[in-house]
Amino acid sequence: LPRLFFVECADNKGVWADKTPARLECLQKLSWDAVPFHTIDELLQAALTDADGNRRGLTNAALHVDRAYALFLGGDHMHSPYNRGNKRGPNFYEVDGDQLLVDSRQVALNNNRIEAAFVDLQAEVRKGSSYSSAKAAELVETIFGQLQVTYIQATVRYAALLDTFVSDEATHDDMYDNQGEGWTFFRVIEPLVAKRDKGAAKLIKDRYNLANMPVRTDFYCHAYRGLVTAKRPSGVTLEHIGILENTVEAFYEDDEVPAYFSCPSDYVPTSLPAAQFDAAQTMIDLKALIADAVDSNDWKAIKELYVGSDVQALAQAEYDGEPRYDAYKALYGKSWMDVTIVASLDGTGTFTVPSARGEIFEKTALDAVGVNEMYHHLHKAVAEMDTTSVDAAWGLYTGSAGAPLLGTLYDRAQKRGANYLRNSTGEAFMLDDKGVALTNIAMFEQLTKLKVAIQDDKEDDAKAARAQVEKQLYVIYYQCVLRYAYLLDADNLAQPQLPYEEHQAEGWAFWKVIEPIIVAADDKGAAQIEALFKVTGKRPAGVTNYCMVRRVLDDNRPADTTEADFGFLESVPAGHCGGLSGGAIAGIVIGVMAFAAIVAGSLFFYWRSLKAKSARSNAPVEITYNKGDSMVNV
């Protein structure tokens, strides 16, 4: 049991302090749910252990089973997991029907399965010499799996309730009791969920934590994906858990189901790629240390975590014979990512400015390593017609079977989708109505097509789907590179000029991800972009670098891509790249000066807050281009 959690709840300490309704929910669920749940587990495991001994052991096993069953039912069939299951069953519908998950007596269907398994288990341990340990273990697995169904349902239900509170613009005070109740229900099964998917468990725990006010209406979708549609307990099916009533049309009679309960489609893996989830988590852990390293200019802690980690192993991995890897190696040399990362940590060569070192480290260790490893698994998926390699690529991209994690490639695509518009008139960003980047939607669709093509043994279709996945990766880093060229122009136009080192380093690290593709098509154009971003300790010249970069990238786009795939960078008006008028420069300077004031005020918090970074990146800088290369709708 998570003892500290319940001690703080009982003693009115920590995040529970002065939140009486939430504390009452916590204490009630502790005594009625958490303690019986875990004690039942201990008794059933003891029953299996004793039953494998002599006849006396079987007698002890029968006693353990009886005690576990008594805890499950409760003295009056109340205040117990059995009662909790009977409350949750009426909250969930059949997956493909309109019937609730209860029988004619209003007993939850999973409770019926648990009772039947208990009866069979008791009979099994009383068989004497004909006792089957395998059969007993199977029955214990059924009991424990169906017990988890109740608390999966409870966790999902309270996530949905919090979404509704957020939609209704409720205050945090109004949410505490439901947030605390959901958190306590999740605590019952959290260790088991964490074994199946550490990322999903962390996200759900953090969203329920009373220290964090719910502000988004996507908790239900994340909880449902992480607990239900991804990796469920052994023997538990989607039909056992059902569909929450709040998400079914019949529940609302004449009203429509809230849009936030309509979850975006996602890739469904055939197996969970644990190694890739772990690597993604290490990347996130590394990123969490960057702020302190930059602030203190002490890189010891982050280097200790990196050296010998799974991320360093990926940065050093060699995949000779694979086209993408060979292109990187030909341009940068063997183990180039590890060499770059170590140089950024040591501050060697031209990597001397702490903030720039942090950007080089992050975008190489997270983005370059992640994309390179995705290319490897995508190549292997088609070469060996192997769906587990598709799962591995997806695992690196999202970091979790539940909600994709912050700090992953998925998250990078989300950030860029919020920086680019669908058209030059600025009507909408590159996001759907639920805030999911169009690139991420396309990524999941194409990964699914790749998996299906492999399952159907259609190699040509698999190759086509892989090309589309790689196209989405290109789109992300095209958007990144172009955006940082624009920000360097803004840095140079400001009076006085703004520090450029951070934007140059960040742009350079992003550029490395797609540079081999451009070099193969236009080595001269690629050299121009490299000269702009390469960290040399000198400020890049000019204020029209955005136009140069866009021209090179657009002239060398991969086949079957269009302008609409990439979008239009926010704050850049439609026009022509070239010379700048005096009025345009004045407008730029005014905007950049306001931007500089904002940055100066928030510099200390820059690395400690994603919002601070976003505020800087989305500053009100307007650049108007006139004559020169025709770049309509930039």
Order of alpha helices (4+ residues) and beta strands (2+ residues): alpha-alpha-alpha-alpha-alpha-beta-alpha-alpha-alpha-alpha-alpha-alpha-beta-alpha-alpha-alpha-alpha-alpha-alpha-alpha-alpha-alpha-beta-alpha-alpha-alpha-alpha-alpha-alpha-beta-alpha-alpha
